[in-house]
Amino acid sequence: MDKALLHKYFRGEASKEEERLIMDWADSSEANRAEYLEERKMWNALLVHWNELNSRTKARVNTTFLTFNKIAGIAAMFALVLAFSWIYLNSGQKESKLSAVVVPPGQRVQLILEDGTKVWLNSSSTFTYPTTFNSKLRVVQLDGEGYFEVAHNAKRPFIVKTKRYNIKVLGTTFNVYAYSKRTDEFEASLINGSVDVSARSDIGRKHIFLKPNEKVVEIDGLLQKQTIGSLDRFKWKDGLIYLDDVPFGELMKKFSVYYDIQIVIHNSKVYNYRCTGKFRQSDGIEYALRVIQKDLNFQFVRDDERNVITIK
């Protein structure tokens, strides 16, 4: 298998045809599967979040990436893979070696877990997962937004833990929005299959079960079911942000989370504007704001030192 194609897939930039080619190759033999997993580990080991590194470490890592860039053609996508450590996922589980990925603002990452589950992680997300699941449960932890295509296993439920809620499935496709920074919103959306959503702080609370095209959102501290509507909302995993009559203020809250920046609005007139359209997430927040400026009269100033965008 061409290494450059594998790395393109790891970055989440492969086409559907290329994805099928890689999966067919990996599933065709144990040797190919082992090669795939080894390359995945090497890729993870090279993913680095620049904000978490001191200048001395950054210099060493950048030297490594200069060589790696020549082979894989990596663009400006970095993520921090924390050192493996031995910890308990929860009481009653065996010890498991964990890995964590931190996705930088404005980027996204795709992973394939050892059971075959596919995971897409959105900007500014942190995802913790075991290198090998135990025999009873498949438990991962998410702070951010993730899109999951869970490999079916009726004997080993797959559980996504967030700050306040757990999402339990056997094999299904769903999206979870649960950032702990800059927002307190929670949303779990079911594409197909079924999920069980429950609060972590109240064991006796009734579980909420979702059917396809349903989502559960937290409103005033309570979970409520709603209909999803358009699935374009989840095309972020393909690097696209779709807007369908979204209030300007709500969009700025999302941008604040995705790009990890504070947005201060001094122009009250912009709140009356509703946004419709699409753009590539990798184009950045300033590009998106300039596009909106074509229809809406406002100015913005970015202060990188304070990490603030002010809209006037």
ChimeraX attribute file (.defattr): number of C-alpha atoms within 10 A of each C-alpha:
attribute: neighborCount
match mode: 1-to-1
recipient: residues
	/A:1	12
	/A:2	8
	/A:3	12
	/A:4	15
	/A:5	18
	/A:6	20
	/A:7	19
	/A:8	18
	/A:9	19
	/A:10	18
	/A:11	20
	/A:12	19
	/A:13	18
	/A:14	17
	/A:15	12
	/A:16	10
	/A:17	9
	/A:18	15
	/A:19	17
	/A:20	12
	/A:21	13
	/A:22	20
	/A:23	15
	/A:24	13
	/A:25	14
	/A:26	18
	/A:27	13
	/A:28	11
	/A:29	11
	/A:30	10
	/A:31	11
	/A:32	17
	/A:33	16
	/A:34	13
	/A:35	14
	/A:36	20
	/A:37	16
	/A:38	12
	/A:39	16
	/A:40	17
	/A:41	12
	/A:42	11
	/A:43	16
	/A:44	20
	/A:45	15
	/A:46	17
	/A:47	19
	/A:48	23
	/A:49	19
	/A:50	16
	/A:51	11
	/A:52	12
	/A:53	13
	/A:54	9
	/A:55	11
	/A:56	8
	/A:57	11
	/A:58	16
	/A:59	12
	/A:60	10
	/A:61	16
	/A:62	15
	/A:63	10
	/A:64	12
	/A:65	18
	/A:66	12
	/A:67	11
	/A:68	14
	/A:69	13
	/A:70	10
	/A:71	12
	/A:72	16
	/A:73	15
	/A:74	16
	/A:75	9
	/A:76	7
	/A:77	17
	/A:78	22
	/A:79	26
	/A:80	21
	/A:81	21
	/A:82	17
	/A:83	10
	/A:84	13
	/A:85	13
	/A:86	11
	/A:87	12
	/A:88	13
	/A:89	19
	/A:90	9
	/A:91	7
	/A:92	7
	/A:93	13
	/A:94	14
	/A:95	15
	/A:96	18
	/A:97	17
	/A:98	20
	/A:99	18
	/A:100	22
	/A:101	23
	/A:102	26
	/A:103	26
	/A:104	24
	/A:105	24
	/A:106	21
	/A:107	23
	/A:108	29
	/A:109	25
	/A:110	19
	/A:111	19
	/A:112	16
	/A:113	18
	/A:114	14
	/A:115	14
	/A:116	13
	/A:117	17
	/A:118	16
	/A:119	20
	/A:120	20
	/A:121	28
	/A:122	26
	/A:123	24
	/A:124	22
	/A:125	27
	/A:126	22
	/A:127	22
	/A:128	20
	/A:129	21
	/A:130	23
	/A:131	16
	/A:132	13
	/A:133	20
	/A:134	14
	/A:135	10
	/A:136	12
	/A:137	15
	/A:138	21
	/A:139	22
	/A:140	19
	/A:141	18
	/A:142	24
	/A:143	21
	/A:144	25
	/A:145	26
	/A:146	27
	/A:147	24
	/A:148	22
	/A:149	18
	/A:150	22
	/A:151	18
	/A:152	17
	/A:153	14
	/A:154	10
	/A:155	10
	/A:156	17
	/A:157	17
	/A:158	25
	/A:159	19
	/A:160	22
	/A:161	21
	/A:162	22
	/A:163	17
	/A:164	14
	/A:165	18
	/A:166	23
	/A:167	22
	/A:168	20
	/A:169	24
	/A:170	20
	/A:171	21
	/A:172	20
	/A:173	21
	/A:174	25
	/A:175	21
	/A:176	23
	/A:177	21
	/A:178	23
	/A:179	22
	/A:180	17
	/A:181	14
	/A:182	14
	/A:183	12
	/A:184	13
	/A:185	14
	/A:186	22
	/A:187	19
	/A:188	27
	/A:189	26
	/A:190	24
	/A:191	22
	/A:192	16
	/A:193	17
	/A:194	18
	/A:195	27
	/A:196	16
	/A:197	20
	/A:198	21
	/A:199	20
	/A:200	15
	/A:201	11
	/A:202	10
	/A:203	9
	/A:204	9
	/A:205	10
	/A:206	10
	/A:207	15
	/A:208	15
	/A:209	17
	/A:210	21
	/A:211	15
	/A:212	17
	/A:213	17
	/A:214	19
	/A:215	24
	/A:216	22
	/A:217	17
	/A:218	14
	/A:219	11
	/A:220	7
	/A:221	10
	/A:222	9
	/A:223	18
	/A:224	13
	/A:225	16
	/A:226	13
	/A:227	13
	/A:228	16
	/A:229	10
	/A:230	10
	/A:231	11
	/A:232	13
	/A:233	15
	/A:234	18
	/A:235	12
	/A:236	21
	/A:237	21
	/A:238	16
	/A:239	20
	/A:240	17
	/A:241	18
	/A:242	21
	/A:243	16
	/A:244	13
	/A:245	11
	/A:246	15
	/A:247	16
	/A:248	17
	/A:249	18
	/A:250	13
	/A:251	14
	/A:252	19
	/A:253	15
	/A:254	13
	/A:255	21
	/A:256	21
	/A:257	23
	/A:258	26
	/A:259	17
	/A:260	18
	/A:261	21
	/A:262	19
	/A:263	20
	/A:264	15
	/A:265	16
	/A:266	12
	/A:267	14
	/A:268	10
	/A:269	13
	/A:270	17
	/A:271	12
	/A:272	10
	/A:273	15
	/A:274	17
	/A:275	18
	/A:276	13
	/A:277	12
	/A:278	13
	/A:279	16
	/A:280	16
	/A:281	25
	/A:282	17
	/A:283	13
	/A:284	16
	/A:285	19
	/A:286	13
	/A:287	14
	/A:288	16
	/A:289	16
	/A:290	14
	/A:291	13
	/A:292	18
	/A:293	13
	/A:294	9
	/A:295	10
	/A:296	16
	/A:297	11
	/A:298	16
	/A:299	12
	/A:300	18
	/A:301	13
	/A:302	15
	/A:303	12
	/A:304	9
	/A:305	6
	/A:306	9
	/A:307	11
	/A:308	16
	/A:309	19
	/A:310	15
	/A:311	17
	/A:312	15
